[in-house]
Amino acid sequence: MSEPKDALGLIETKGFIGMIEASDAMAKAAKVRLIGYEKIGSGYVTTLCEGEVGAVRAAVEAGAAAAQKVGELVAMHVIPRPHDDLDKYIAKISVKA
């Protein structure tokens, strides 16, 4: 997230397949960029996307619905205008993408 982004979207699932399904649906539903995923532990995985607020909201909604069909949706969240200090956390996650 080196350049300013309008929003950051996150979806957390229990299970890798749910995360893959969510990521695929996010990328297909709206003009967002998938920036990475993080394995939390005990089967929990979070995927992240960025883009314009409306696009990220639509992508997260679509991704959450897709994740629920094949696995367990734990949480979903959209952060409009994320603070620049989040870059240090996002950089660690986006390396995995």
Gaussian input, Z-matrix of N, CA and C with variables (Angstrom, degrees):
# hf/3-21g

backbone

0 1
 N
 C     1     B1
 C     2     B2     1     A1
 N     3     B3     2     A2     1     D1
 C     4     B4     3     A3     2     D2
 C     5     B5     4     A4     3     D3
 N     6     B6     5     A5     4     D4
 C     7     B7     6     A6     5     D5
 C     8     B8     7     A7     6     D6
 N     9     B9     8     A8     7     D7
 C    10    B10     9     A9     8     D8
 C    11    B11    10    A10     9     D9
 N    12    B12    11    A11    10    D10
 C    13    B13    12    A12    11    D11
 C    14    B14    13    A13    12    D12
 N    15    B15    14    A14    13    D13
 C    16    B16    15    A15    14    D14
 C    17    B17    16    A16    15    D15
 N    18    B18    17    A17    16    D16
 C    19    B19    18    A18    17    D17
 C    20    B20    19    A19    18    D18
 N    21    B21    20    A20    19    D19
 C    22    B22    21    A21    20    D20
 C    23    B23    22    A22    21    D21
 N    24    B24    23    A23    22    D22
 C    25    B25    24    A24    23    D23
 C    26    B26    25    A25    24    D24
 N    27    B27    26    A26    25    D25
 C    28    B28    27    A27    26    D26
 C    29    B29    28    A28    27    D27
 N    30    B30    29    A29    28    D28
 C    31    B31    30    A30    29    D29
 C    32    B32    31    A31    30    D30
 N    33    B33    32    A32    31    D31
 C    34    B34    33    A33    32    D32
 C    35    B35    34    A34    33    D33
 N    36    B36    35    A35    34    D34
 C    37    B37    36    A36    35    D35
 C    38    B38    37    A37    36    D36
 N    39    B39    38    A38    37    D37
 C    40    B40    39    A39    38    D38
 C    41    B41    40    A40    39    D39
 N    42    B42    41    A41    40    D40
 C    43    B43    42    A42    41    D41
 C    44    B44    43    A43    42    D42
 N    45    B45    44    A44    43    D43
 C    46    B46    45    A45    44    D44
 C    47    B47    46    A46    45    D45
 N    48    B48    47    A47    46    D46
 C    49    B49    48    A48    47    D47
 C    50    B50    49    A49    48    D48
 N    51    B51    50    A50    49    D49
 C    52    B52    51    A51    50    D50
 C    53    B53    52    A52    51    D51
 N    54    B54    53    A53    52    D52
 C    55    B55    54    A54    53    D53
 C    56    B56    55    A55    54    D54
 N    57    B57    56    A56    55    D55
 C    58    B58    57    A57    56    D56
 C    59    B59    58    A58    57    D57
 N    60    B60    59    A59    58    D58
 C    61    B61    60    A60    59    D59
 C    62    B62    61    A61    60    D60
 N    63    B63    62    A62    61    D61
 C    64    B64    63    A63    62    D62
 C    65    B65    64    A64    63    D63
 N    66    B66    65    A65    64    D64
 C    67    B67    66    A66    65    D65
 C    68    B68    67    A67    66    D66
 N    69    B69    68    A68    67    D67
 C    70    B70    69    A69    68    D68
 C    71    B71    70    A70    69    D69
 N    72    B72    71    A71    70    D70
 C    73    B73    72    A72    71    D71
 C    74    B74    73    A73    72    D72
 N    75    B75    74    A74    73    D73
 C    76    B76    75    A75    74    D74
 C    77    B77    76    A76    75    D75
 N    78    B78    77    A77    76    D76
 C    79    B79    78    A78    77    D77
 C    80    B80    79    A79    78    D78
 N    81    B81    80    A80    79    D79
 C    82    B82    81    A81    80    D80
 C    83    B83    82    A82    81    D81
 N    84    B84    83    A83    82    D82
 C    85    B85    84    A84    83    D83
 C    86    B86    85    A85    84    D84
 N    87    B87    86    A86    85    D85
 C    88    B88    87    A87    86    D86
 C    89    B89    88    A88    87    D87
 N    90    B90    89    A89    88    D88
 C    91    B91    90    A90    89    D89
 C    92    B92    91    A91    90    D90
 N    93    B93    92    A92    91    D91
 C    94    B94    93    A93    92    D92
 C    95    B95    94    A94    93    D93
 N    96    B96    95    A95    94    D94
 C    97    B97    96    A96    95    D95
 C    98    B98    97    A97    96    D96
 N    99    B99    98    A98    97    D97
 C   100   B100    99    A99    98    D98
 C   101   B101   100   A100    99    D99
 N   102   B102   101   A101   100   D100
 C   103   B103   102   A102   101   D101
 C   104   B104   103   A103   102   D102
 N   105   B105   104   A104   103   D103
 C   106   B106   105   A105   104   D104
 C   107   B107   106   A106   105   D105
 N   108   B108   107   A107   106   D106
 C   109   B109   108   A108   107   D107
 C   110   B110   109   A109   108   D108
 N   111   B111   110   A110   109   D109
 C   112   B112   111   A111   110   D110
 C   113   B113   112   A112   111   D111
 N   114   B114   113   A113   112   D112
 C   115   B115   114   A114   113   D113
 C   116   B116   115   A115   114   D114
 N   117   B117   116   A116   115   D115
 C   118   B118   117   A117   116   D116
 C   119   B119   118   A118   117   D117
 N   120   B120   119   A119   118   D118
 C   121   B121   120   A120   119   D119
 C   122   B122   121   A121   120   D120
 N   123   B123   122   A122   121   D121
 C   124   B124   123   A123   122   D122
 C   125   B125   124   A124   123   D123
 N   126   B126   125   A125   124   D124
 C   127   B127   126   A126   125   D125
 C   128   B128   127   A127   126   D126
 N   129   B129   128   A128   127   D127
 C   130   B130   129   A129   128   D128
 C   131   B131   130   A130   129   D129
 N   132   B132   131   A131   130   D130
 C   133   B133   132   A132   131   D131
 C   134   B134   133   A133   132   D132
 N   135   B135   134   A134   133   D133
 C   136   B136   135   A135   134   D134
 C   137   B137   136   A136   135   D135
 N   138   B138   137   A137   136   D136
 C   139   B139   138   A138   137   D137
 C   140   B140   139   A139   138   D138
 N   141   B141   140   A140   139   D139
 C   142   B142   141   A141   140   D140
 C   143   B143   142   A142   141   D141
 N   144   B144   143   A143   142   D142
 C   145   B145   144   A144   143   D143
 C   146   B146   145   A145   144   D144
 N   147   B147   146   A146   145   D145
 C   148   B148   147   A147   146   D146
 C   149   B149   148   A148   147   D147
 N   150   B150   149   A149   148   D148
 C   151   B151   150   A150   149   D149
 C   152   B152   151   A151   150   D150
 N   153   B153   152   A152   151   D151
 C   154   B154   153   A153   152   D152
 C   155   B155   154   A154   153   D153
 N   156   B156   155   A155   154   D154
 C   157   B157   156   A156   155   D155
 C   158   B158   157   A157   156   D156
 N   159   B159   158   A158   157   D157
 C   160   B160   159   A159   158   D158
 C   161   B161   160   A160   159   D159
 N   162   B162   161   A161   160   D160
 C   163   B163   162   A162   161   D161
 C   164   B164   163   A163   162   D162
 N   165   B165   164   A164   163   D163
 C   166   B166   165   A165   164   D164
 C   167   B167   166   A166   165   D165
 N   168   B168   167   A167   166   D166
 C   169   B169   168   A168   167   D167
 C   170   B170   169   A169   168   D168
 N   171   B171   170   A170   169   D169
 C   172   B172   171   A171   170   D170
 C   173   B173   172   A172   171   D171
 N   174   B174   173   A173   172   D172
 C   175   B175   174   A174   173   D173
 C   176   B176   175   A175   174   D174
 N   177   B177   176   A176   175   D175
 C   178   B178   177   A177   176   D176
 C   179   B179   178   A178   177   D177
 N   180   B180   179   A179   178   D178
 C   181   B181   180   A180   179   D179
 C   182   B182   181   A181   180   D180
 N   183   B183   182   A182   181   D181
 C   184   B184   183   A183   182   D182
 C   185   B185   184   A184   183   D183
 N   186   B186   185   A185   184   D184
 C   187   B187   186   A186   185   D185
 C   188   B188   187   A187   186   D186
 N   189   B189   188   A188   187   D187
 C   190   B190   189   A189   188   D188
 C   191   B191   190   A190   189   D189
 N   192   B192   191   A191   190   D190
 C   193   B193   192   A192   191   D191
 C   194   B194   193   A193   192   D192
 N   195   B195   194   A194   193   D193
 C   196   B196   195   A195   194   D194
 C   197   B197   196   A196   195   D195
 N   198   B198   197   A197   196   D196
 C   199   B199   198   A198   197   D197
 C   200   B200   199   A199   198   D198
 N   201   B201   200   A200   199   D199
 C   202   B202   201   A201   200   D200
 C   203   B203   202   A202   201   D201
 N   204   B204   203   A203   202   D202
 C   205   B205   204   A204   203   D203
 C   206   B206   205   A205   204   D204
 N   207   B207   206   A206   205   D205
 C   208   B208   207   A207   206   D206
 C   209   B209   208   A208   207   D207
 N   210   B210   209   A209   208   D208
 C   211   B211   210   A210   209   D209
 C   212   B212   211   A211   210   D210
 N   213   B213   212   A212   211   D211
 C   214   B214   213   A213   212   D212
 C   215   B215   214   A214   213   D213
 N   216   B216   215   A215   214   D214
 C   217   B217   216   A216   215   D215
 C   218   B218   217   A217   216   D216
 N   219   B219   218   A218   217   D217
 C   220   B220   219   A219   218   D218
 C   221   B221   220   A220   219   D219
 N   222   B222   221   A221   220   D220
 C   223   B223   222   A222   221   D221
 C   224   B224   223   A223   222   D222
 N   225   B225   224   A224   223   D223
 C   226   B226   225   A225   224   D224
 C   227   B227   226   A226   225   D225
 N   228   B228   227   A227   226   D226
 C   229   B229   228   A228   227   D227
 C   230   B230   229   A229   228   D228
 N   231   B231   230   A230   229   D229
 C   232   B232   231   A231   230   D230
 C   233   B233   232   A232   231   D231
 N   234   B234   233   A233   232   D232
 C   235   B235   234   A234   233   D233
 C   236   B236   235   A235   234   D234
 N   237   B237   236   A236   235   D235
 C   238   B238   237   A237   236   D236
 C   239   B239   238   A238   237   D237
 N   240   B240   239   A239   238   D238
 C   241   B241   240   A240   239   D239
 C   242   B242   241   A241   240   D240
 N   243   B243   242   A242   241   D241
 C   244   B244   243   A243   242   D242
 C   245   B245   244   A244   243   D243
 N   246   B246   245   A245   244   D244
 C   247   B247   246   A246   245   D245
 C   248   B248   247   A247   246   D246
 N   249   B249   248   A248   247   D247
 C   250   B250   249   A249   248   D248
 C   251   B251   250   A250   249   D249
 N   252   B252   251   A251   250   D250
 C   253   B253   252   A252   251   D251
 C   254   B254   253   A253   252   D252
 N   255   B255   254   A254   253   D253
 C   256   B256   255   A255   254   D254
 C   257   B257   256   A256   255   D255
 N   258   B258   257   A257   256   D256
 C   259   B259   258   A258   257   D257
 C   260   B260   259   A259   258   D258
 N   261   B261   260   A260   259   D259
 C   262   B262   261   A261   260   D260
 C   263   B263   262   A262   261   D261
 N   264   B264   263   A263   262   D262
 C   265   B265   264   A264   263   D263
 C   266   B266   265   A265   264   D264
 N   267   B267   266   A266   265   D265
 C   268   B268   267   A267   266   D266
 C   269   B269   268   A268   267   D267
 N   270   B270   269   A269   268   D268
 C   271   B271   270   A270   269   D269
 C   272   B272   271   A271   270   D270
 N   273   B273   272   A272   271   D271
 C   274   B274   273   A273   272   D272
 C   275   B275   274   A274   273   D273
 N   276   B276   275   A275   274   D274
 C   277   B277   276   A276   275   D275
 C   278   B278   277   A277   276   D276
 N   279   B279   278   A278   277   D277
 C   280   B280   279   A279   278   D278
 C   281   B281   280   A280   279   D279
 N   282   B282   281   A281   280   D280
 C   283   B283   282   A282   281   D281
 C   284   B284   283   A283   282   D282
 N   285   B285   284   A284   283   D283
 C   286   B286   285   A285   284   D284
 C   287   B287   286   A286   285   D285
 N   288   B288   287   A287   286   D286
 C   289   B289   288   A288   287   D287
 C   290   B290   289   A289   288   D288

   B1=1.4420
   B2=1.5219
   B3=1.3032
   B4=1.4507
   B5=1.5258
   B6=1.3330
   B7=1.4539
   B8=1.5224
   B9=1.3279
   B10=1.4657
   B11=1.5282
   B12=1.3094
   B13=1.4555
   B14=1.5122
   B15=1.3106
   B16=1.4512
   B17=1.5194
   B18=1.3419
   B19=1.4611
   B20=1.5202
   B21=1.3197
   B22=1.4574
   B23=1.5223
   B24=1.3303
   B25=1.4581
   B26=1.5113
   B27=1.3280
   B28=1.4610
   B29=1.5226
   B30=1.3246
   B31=1.4575
   B32=1.5190
   B33=1.3331
   B34=1.4635
   B35=1.5215
   B36=1.3375
   B37=1.4552
   B38=1.5198
   B39=1.3095
   B40=1.4635
   B41=1.5177
   B42=1.3088
   B43=1.4543
   B44=1.5175
   B45=1.3229
   B46=1.4595
   B47=1.5285
   B48=1.3259
   B49=1.4586
   B50=1.5223
   B51=1.3098
   B52=1.4615
   B53=1.5160
   B54=1.3330
   B55=1.4627
   B56=1.5261
   B57=1.3265
   B58=1.4652
   B59=1.5260
   B60=1.3271
   B61=1.4662
   B62=1.5319
   B63=1.3343
   B64=1.4649
   B65=1.5258
   B66=1.3158
   B67=1.4680
   B68=1.5198
   B69=1.3224
   B70=1.4593
   B71=1.5288
   B72=1.3207
   B73=1.4672
   B74=1.5257
   B75=1.3322
   B76=1.4656
   B77=1.5203
   B78=1.3315
   B79=1.4611
   B80=1.5253
   B81=1.3264
   B82=1.4639
   B83=1.5263
   B84=1.3228
   B85=1.4664
   B86=1.5197
   B87=1.3142
   B88=1.4650
   B89=1.5229
   B90=1.3172
   B91=1.4650
   B92=1.5313
   B93=1.3332
   B94=1.4594
   B95=1.5224
   B96=1.3041
   B97=1.4624
   B98=1.5165
   B99=1.3371
   B100=1.4589
   B101=1.5217
   B102=1.3236
   B103=1.4639
   B104=1.5143
   B105=1.3217
   B106=1.4501
   B107=1.5091
   B108=1.3222
   B109=1.4537
   B110=1.5188
   B111=1.3036
   B112=1.4663
   B113=1.5202
   B114=1.3273
   B115=1.4633
   B116=1.5228
   B117=1.3192
   B118=1.4590
   B119=1.5203
   B120=1.3111
   B121=1.4579
   B122=1.5166
   B123=1.3151
   B124=1.4686
   B125=1.5268
   B126=1.3209
   B127=1.4566
   B128=1.5144
   B129=1.3204
   B130=1.4624
   B131=1.5265
   B132=1.3375
   B133=1.4597
   B134=1.5284
   B135=1.3370
   B136=1.4621
   B137=1.5202
   B138=1.3281
   B139=1.4584
   B140=1.5241
   B141=1.3220
   B142=1.4614
   B143=1.5208
   B144=1.3370
   B145=1.4588
   B146=1.5222
   B147=1.3295
   B148=1.4573
   B149=1.5150
   B150=1.3291
   B151=1.4551
   B152=1.5130
   B153=1.3260
   B154=1.4572
   B155=1.5267
   B156=1.3175
   B157=1.4654
   B158=1.5274
   B159=1.3147
   B160=1.4608
   B161=1.5146
   B162=1.3273
   B163=1.4581
   B164=1.5261
   B165=1.3208
   B166=1.4672
   B167=1.5259
   B168=1.3215
   B169=1.4784
   B170=1.5328
   B171=1.3314
   B172=1.4667
   B173=1.5246
   B174=1.3230
   B175=1.4584
   B176=1.5252
   B177=1.3199
   B178=1.4672
   B179=1.5280
   B180=1.3209
   B181=1.4756
   B182=1.5268
   B183=1.3322
   B184=1.4643
   B185=1.5258
   B186=1.3189
   B187=1.4598
   B188=1.5140
   B189=1.3195
   B190=1.4650
   B191=1.5263
   B192=1.3274
   B193=1.4661
   B194=1.5259
   B195=1.3226
   B196=1.4621
   B197=1.5242
   B198=1.3214
   B199=1.4677
   B200=1.5238
   B201=1.3197
   B202=1.4644
   B203=1.5194
   B204=1.3163
   B205=1.4668
   B206=1.5228
   B207=1.3268
   B208=1.4710
   B209=1.5237
   B210=1.3128
   B211=1.4605
   B212=1.5081
   B213=1.3111
   B214=1.4610
   B215=1.5245
   B216=1.3281
   B217=1.4582
   B218=1.5205
   B219=1.3189
   B220=1.4646
   B221=1.5227
   B222=1.3334
   B223=1.4668
   B224=1.5209
   B225=1.3303
   B226=1.4606
   B227=1.5183
   B228=1.3350
   B229=1.4586
   B230=1.5212
   B231=1.3249
   B232=1.4628
   B233=1.5196
   B234=1.3248
   B235=1.4637
   B236=1.5289
   B237=1.3368
   B238=1.4641
   B239=1.5337
   B240=1.2997
   B241=1.4732
   B242=1.5311
   B243=1.3405
   B244=1.4645
   B245=1.5294
   B246=1.3043
   B247=1.4649
   B248=1.5255
   B249=1.3199
   B250=1.4659
   B251=1.5229
   B252=1.3197
   B253=1.4632
   B254=1.5266
   B255=1.3270
   B256=1.4654
   B257=1.5249
   B258=1.3293
   B259=1.4647
   B260=1.5207
   B261=1.3201
   B262=1.4663
   B263=1.5237
   B264=1.3309
   B265=1.4627
   B266=1.5228
   B267=1.3125
   B268=1.4547
   B269=1.5223
   B270=1.3077
   B271=1.4640
   B272=1.5189
   B273=1.3150
   B274=1.4656
   B275=1.5225
   B276=1.3198
   B277=1.4618
   B278=1.5176
   B279=1.3338
   B280=1.4565
   B281=1.5211
   B282=1.3153
   B283=1.4607
   B284=1.5232
   B285=1.3327
   B286=1.4586
   B287=1.5181
   B288=1.3178
   B289=1.4718
   B290=1.5143
   A1=110.97
   A2=117.90
   A3=120.52
   A4=111.95
   A5=118.41
   A6=120.99
   A7=108.60
   A8=117.61
   A9=119.35
   A10=111.48
   A11=116.19
   A12=122.31
   A13=108.57
   A14=114.85
   A15=119.47
   A16=112.37
   A17=116.91
   A18=118.83
   A19=111.45
   A20=113.88
   A21=123.42
   A22=106.74
   A23=117.33
   A24=121.83
   A25=110.73
   A26=116.32
   A27=121.60
   A28=110.13
   A29=116.02
   A30=122.07
   A31=107.03
   A32=115.68
   A33=120.87
   A34=108.65
   A35=115.44
   A36=121.43
   A37=109.81
   A38=114.92
   A39=119.38
   A40=104.98
   A41=115.81
   A42=121.67
   A43=112.08
   A44=114.65
   A45=121.71
   A46=111.75
   A47=117.64
   A48=120.72
   A49=110.97
   A50=117.34
   A51=120.72
   A52=111.68
   A53=116.36
   A54=120.47
   A55=110.93
   A56=117.06
   A57=120.77
   A58=110.09
   A59=116.50
   A60=121.10
   A61=110.63
   A62=116.61
   A63=121.08
   A64=110.82
   A65=117.15
   A66=121.56
   A67=111.21
   A68=116.56
   A69=121.13
   A70=110.76
   A71=116.30
   A72=120.68
   A73=111.31
   A74=117.88
   A75=120.62
   A76=110.77
   A77=115.91
   A78=120.31
   A79=111.98
   A80=116.71
   A81=120.94
   A82=113.06
   A83=117.71
   A84=121.71
   A85=113.98
   A86=117.47
   A87=119.87
   A88=110.07
   A89=114.84
   A90=119.99
   A91=108.94
   A92=114.80
   A93=121.96
   A94=108.28
   A95=115.57
   A96=121.30
   A97=107.89
   A98=116.00
   A99=120.18
   A100=107.26
   A101=117.37
   A102=119.14
   A103=113.67
   A104=118.64
   A105=118.81
   A106=113.18
   A107=113.65
   A108=120.66
   A109=108.64
   A110=115.56
   A111=121.00
   A112=108.66
   A113=116.51
   A114=121.26
   A115=106.99
   A116=116.06
   A117=120.97
   A118=110.96
   A119=117.24
   A120=123.38
   A121=109.34
   A122=116.47
   A123=122.92
   A124=111.96
   A125=116.98
   A126=121.71
   A127=115.54
   A128=118.07
   A129=121.18
   A130=110.32
   A131=115.29
   A132=121.72
   A133=108.32
   A134=116.55
   A135=121.81
   A136=109.04
   A137=116.55
   A138=122.23
   A139=108.70
   A140=116.79
   A141=121.76
   A142=111.05
   A143=115.21
   A144=121.24
   A145=108.23
   A146=115.63
   A147=120.58
   A148=109.35
   A149=115.18
   A150=121.48
   A151=110.15
   A152=116.24
   A153=120.97
   A154=109.62
   A155=116.58
   A156=121.71
   A157=112.18
   A158=117.67
   A159=120.57
   A160=112.90
   A161=116.14
   A162=120.82
   A163=111.02
   A164=116.34
   A165=120.19
   A166=110.41
   A167=117.14
   A168=119.85
   A169=110.71
   A170=116.61
   A171=120.82
   A172=111.12
   A173=116.22
   A174=120.66
   A175=111.62
   A176=117.15
   A177=121.05
   A178=110.41
   A179=117.71
   A180=120.53
   A181=110.48
   A182=116.51
   A183=120.91
   A184=111.23
   A185=116.35
   A186=120.44
   A187=112.64
   A188=116.68
   A189=121.01
   A190=110.60
   A191=116.94
   A192=120.52
   A193=110.95
   A194=116.56
   A195=120.74
   A196=111.39
   A197=116.74
   A198=120.71
   A199=110.82
   A200=117.21
   A201=121.15
   A202=112.20
   A203=117.55
   A204=120.85
   A205=112.70
   A206=117.23
   A207=119.73
   A208=113.95
   A209=117.40
   A210=119.91
   A211=111.05
   A212=114.66
   A213=120.84
   A214=110.22
   A215=116.13
   A216=121.82
   A217=107.73
   A218=116.93
   A219=121.51
   A220=110.34
   A221=116.83
   A222=120.52
   A223=109.72
   A224=114.72
   A225=121.68
   A226=107.27
   A227=116.01
   A228=118.61
   A229=110.04
   A230=115.87
   A231=122.70
   A232=107.62
   A233=116.48
   A234=122.01
   A235=107.77
   A236=117.72
   A237=119.49
   A238=110.04
   A239=116.28
   A240=122.78
   A241=112.52
   A242=118.20
   A243=119.72
   A244=111.37
   A245=115.92
   A246=121.91
   A247=109.80
   A248=116.45
   A249=121.82
   A250=112.92
   A251=118.08
   A252=120.69
   A253=112.62
   A254=118.03
   A255=120.28
   A256=111.50
   A257=117.00
   A258=121.02
   A259=112.73
   A260=117.85
   A261=120.10
   A262=111.69
   A263=117.26
   A264=120.37
   A265=110.80
   A266=116.06
   A267=121.21
   A268=110.52
   A269=118.29
   A270=121.59
   A271=111.05
   A272=118.19
   A273=121.62
   A274=111.11
   A275=116.92
   A276=121.30
   A277=111.02
   A278=117.80
   A279=120.73
   A280=112.77
   A281=118.65
   A282=121.89
   A283=109.97
   A284=117.16
   A285=121.31
   A286=112.97
   A287=117.41
   A288=119.30
   A289=111.51
   D1=46.33
   D2=-178.24
   D3=-66.96
   D4=-35.13
   D5=175.15
   D6=-94.52
   D7=150.28
   D8=-177.70
   D9=-60.16
   D10=134.51
   D11=177.67
   D12=-117.52
   D13=152.19
   D14=-179.77
   D15=-74.60
   D16=-35.30
   D17=-175.39
   D18=-156.37
   D19=156.17
   D20=175.77
   D21=-122.07
   D22=129.25
   D23=179.15
   D24=-114.02
   D25=138.56
   D26=-179.34
   D27=-131.63
   D28=138.54
   D29=172.75
   D30=-132.17
   D31=128.17
   D32=177.30
   D33=-112.36
   D34=132.53
   D35=179.96
   D36=-127.91
   D37=163.16
   D38=168.90
   D39=-103.13
   D40=108.80
   D41=-177.91
   D42=113.63
   D43=139.79
   D44=-176.96
   D45=-69.78
   D46=-37.31
   D47=-178.13
   D48=-63.71
   D49=-40.35
   D50=176.58
   D51=-60.81
   D52=-38.78
   D53=178.79
   D54=-67.09
   D55=-41.28
   D56=178.60
   D57=-63.77
   D58=-44.55
   D59=178.87
   D60=-61.98
   D61=-43.11
   D62=178.53
   D63=-62.43
   D64=-44.89
   D65=-179.33
   D66=-62.47
   D67=-43.42
   D68=178.75
   D69=-61.34
   D70=-45.74
   D71=179.75
   D72=-64.60
   D73=-39.05
   D74=178.35
   D75=-61.45
   D76=-46.36
   D77=-177.51
   D78=-65.42
   D79=-32.73
   D80=-178.85
   D81=-83.26
   D82=-26.32
   D83=-172.85
   D84=-80.28
   D85=-29.69
   D86=-173.82
   D87=-156.18
   D88=166.84
   D89=179.84
   D90=-81.71
   D91=85.84
   D92=177.27
   D93=-129.41
   D94=163.95
   D95=176.62
   D96=-113.25
   D97=123.98
   D98=174.48
   D99=-74.23
   D100=127.76
   D101=-174.92
   D102=-112.54
   D103=-6.12
   D104=175.12
   D105=152.21
   D106=-178.50
   D107=176.48
   D108=-145.06
   D109=161.24
   D110=-179.35
   D111=-137.26
   D112=125.80
   D113=172.71
   D114=-82.13
   D115=116.86
   D116=-176.14
   D117=-82.47
   D118=-38.99
   D119=-175.76
   D120=127.62
   D121=159.23
   D122=-179.26
   D123=54.80
   D124=30.29
   D125=177.35
   D126=88.13
   D127=-2.56
   D128=-179.53
   D129=-84.66
   D130=134.92
   D131=-179.46
   D132=-137.59
   D133=138.29
   D134=177.18
   D135=-117.87
   D136=134.89
   D137=175.61
   D138=-114.59
   D139=147.81
   D140=-175.58
   D141=-127.48
   D142=146.83
   D143=173.30
   D144=-139.46
   D145=164.02
   D146=178.19
   D147=-141.48
   D148=157.90
   D149=179.26
   D150=159.55
   D151=-161.70
   D152=178.14
   D153=-68.80
   D154=149.74
   D155=-173.39
   D156=-53.21
   D157=-50.51
   D158=-178.74
   D159=-61.48
   D160=-41.41
   D161=179.51
   D162=-66.34
   D163=-41.69
   D164=179.92
   D165=-66.05
   D166=-41.64
   D167=177.66
   D168=-59.91
   D169=-45.99
   D170=179.34
   D171=-63.51
   D172=-41.88
   D173=-179.73
   D174=-64.69
   D175=-43.17
   D176=-179.52
   D177=-66.01
   D178=-40.75
   D179=176.95
   D180=-60.40
   D181=-47.21
   D182=-179.71
   D183=-65.39
   D184=-42.07
   D185=179.58
   D186=-64.68
   D187=-40.38
   D188=179.16
   D189=-64.77
   D190=-42.32
   D191=178.58
   D192=-63.14
   D193=-41.27
   D194=179.55
   D195=-66.39
   D196=-40.65
   D197=-179.91
   D198=-63.39
   D199=-39.27
   D200=-179.46
   D201=-64.29
   D202=-28.12
   D203=-178.67
   D204=-71.23
   D205=-30.03
   D206=-174.81
   D207=-115.82
   D208=-8.34
   D209=-176.42
   D210=-161.62
   D211=-150.16
   D212=-176.59
   D213=-113.56
   D214=117.18
   D215=174.17
   D216=-81.52
   D217=124.64
   D218=179.86
   D219=-95.19
   D220=-47.80
   D221=-177.47
   D222=-160.89
   D223=158.29
   D224=173.15
   D225=-144.81
   D226=146.31
   D227=-177.03
   D228=-158.88
   D229=146.38
   D230=174.75
   D231=-121.62
   D232=130.12
   D233=177.09
   D234=-111.49
   D235=103.43
   D236=175.52
   D237=-70.37
   D238=142.10
   D239=178.67
   D240=45.56
   D241=63.26
   D242=-179.58
   D243=-61.36
   D244=143.46
   D245=-179.90
   D246=-64.87
   D247=145.81
   D248=-179.41
   D249=-58.77
   D250=-28.75
   D251=-179.04
   D252=-65.91
   D253=-15.63
   D254=176.63
   D255=-70.01
   D256=-16.52
   D257=-179.65
   D258=-52.54
   D259=-39.56
   D260=-177.25
   D261=-65.67
   D262=-30.47
   D263=177.16
   D264=-79.53
   D265=-42.06
   D266=-178.73
   D267=-65.85
   D268=-37.52
   D269=179.59
   D270=-59.34
   D271=-38.56
   D272=179.33
   D273=-67.80
   D274=-35.95
   D275=-178.66
   D276=-77.96
   D277=-42.14
   D278=-174.09
   D279=-67.94
   D280=-15.85
   D281=175.90
   D282=-62.21
   D283=-31.35
   D284=-177.38
   D285=-76.72
   D286=-18.73
   D287=-175.02
   D288=-75.03

